[in-house]
């Protein structure tokens, strides 16, 4: 007859022992990650046996609910990787605290190859690159939807597209643009500190050597596509 069951979790916590058979066990993990779990049962004759399950528990970080980027004096190229809160998704709401010096805010239509001036009612879409002017250094916060689609797509035309980095965390071009794979060839990065394009990234799959360069999810980039495709971000 089994007289005890002891659960161990590999996050340096004290093992948890059942007080009575079938008791519901609870355990709190303080960090995201994959965890092993071990169950040890002991019989009346003091013999015991253990079973370990590797990477059995997957603890995720809580959903990211906002992102903040610092605007520099002059032009800035920004983007949101996720849909914005319904009460905070128009250009007028998102950029309300930014002194643009009466300059327009611009998006880019890759199909027509023309800039479009955004009105205060224009919706800020995920992965859309946006030009915004600021007269001073100031923070800009994007407030994300709490409930959102698992995957968020953006259609890309052949030629130049103005896009954001498709992730909620910084990463390199090789990983971030895997959804369009070898369809993209070149990325231009704008530096708001110098008000100049600072670097060019070439796709390794298309013969380039620089797609390990780190990119930010809140910055916008020029992306050249050799064929049309769908850029997507996983909303975790």
C-alpha positions, -999 to +999 in steps of 0.1 A: +000+000+000+013+035-009+017+057+021+032+088+005+036+106-028+063+133-031+065+157-061+098+174-070+102+203-095+136+213-108+134+250-099+153+246-066+121+245-045+113+222-015+096+190-026+058+189-022+043+159-003+007+148-005-010+149+028-036+124+017-040+102-014-054+120-044-048+155-028-045+183-054-010+196-055-002+232-064+032+247-071+042+282-081+069+289-107+085+323-106+103+322-140+093+311-175+110+280-189+107+242-193+107+222-160+111+186-151+088+170-126+095+139-105+070+118-086+083+095-058+059+070-042+067+051-009+051+019+002+044+006+038+076-014+037+095+018+030+104+008-006+101+036-031+100+042-068+103+074-088+092+086-123+107+117-139+092+136-168+117+158-186+106+193-198+070+183-188+059+217-176+062+248-199+058+281-180+054+311-203+059+348-196+027+368-192+015+384-224+033+416-233+008+445-229+028+474-242+059+486-258+078+519-254+103+535-278+122+567-273+116+592-301+146+614-310+144+650-322+137+649-359+122+621-380+116+586-364+106+554-381+084+534-358+060+504-358+039+482-335+043+444-337+008+437-323-027+451-326-034+480-304-060+484-277-094+493-292-095+526-271-060+535-282-054+526-319-058+557-340-030+581-349-046+608-330-047+587-298-013+570-302+007+602-310-014+626-289+016+634-266+041+640-294+050+675-306+055+670-343+060+707-351+028+706-371+044+681-395+023+652-410+026+616-400+033+593-429+027+557-438+037+540-471+015+522-496+037+496-512+011+488-539+010+524-553+045+532-542+034+565-526+034+580-491+001+586-474-005+613-448-023+599-418-053+616-403-061+616-366-086+588-373-062+566-392-059+532-376-023+521-366-019+486-380+005+459-368+039+457-387+031+490-405+061+513-407+053+550-398+073+582-401+067+605-371+085+638-364+093+649-329+106+683-318+122+667-287+133+635-272+102+618-258+089+583-250+062+568-272+041+539-259+020+514-279-007+497-258-014+463-271-047+443-272-048+418-243-067+393-264-054+390-300-051+366-329-024+339-326-008+349-359-010+384-374-002+387-412+008+416-434+007+415-472+040+426-488+043+438-524+072+431-548+097+460-543+101+482-513+078+479-482+078+499-450+075+474-422+081+466-385+101+438-370+077+408-366+083+400-329+076+414-295+113+410-286+145+421-304+160+396-328+179+393-360+166+395-396+173+358-403+148+347-376+123+376-378+116+374-415+115+337-418+078+339-429+089+355-462+121+334-463+141+341-495+115+365-509+132+394-492+166+405-502+175+438-485+166+458-453+175+495-448+178+507-412+172+543-402+191+559-373+170+587-357+201+599-337+220+608-369+189+612-391+205+589-417+203+554-429+228+536-407+232+501-421+220+477-448+211+441-441+213+415-469+194+382-468+218+352-463+194+329-480+197+351-511+235+353-509+239+380-483+260+378-452+246+403-427+212+390-416+223+382-381+222+420-372+198+427-343+166+446-349+140+462-327+102+454-327+093+490-322+113+504-351+103+505-388+125+493-417+125+494-454+123+458-467+128+449-504+108+419-517+118+401-549+083+387-550+051+393-530+045+375-497+029+376-463+049+387-433+035+374-400+042+378-363+032+353-336+013+372-308+027+356-276 
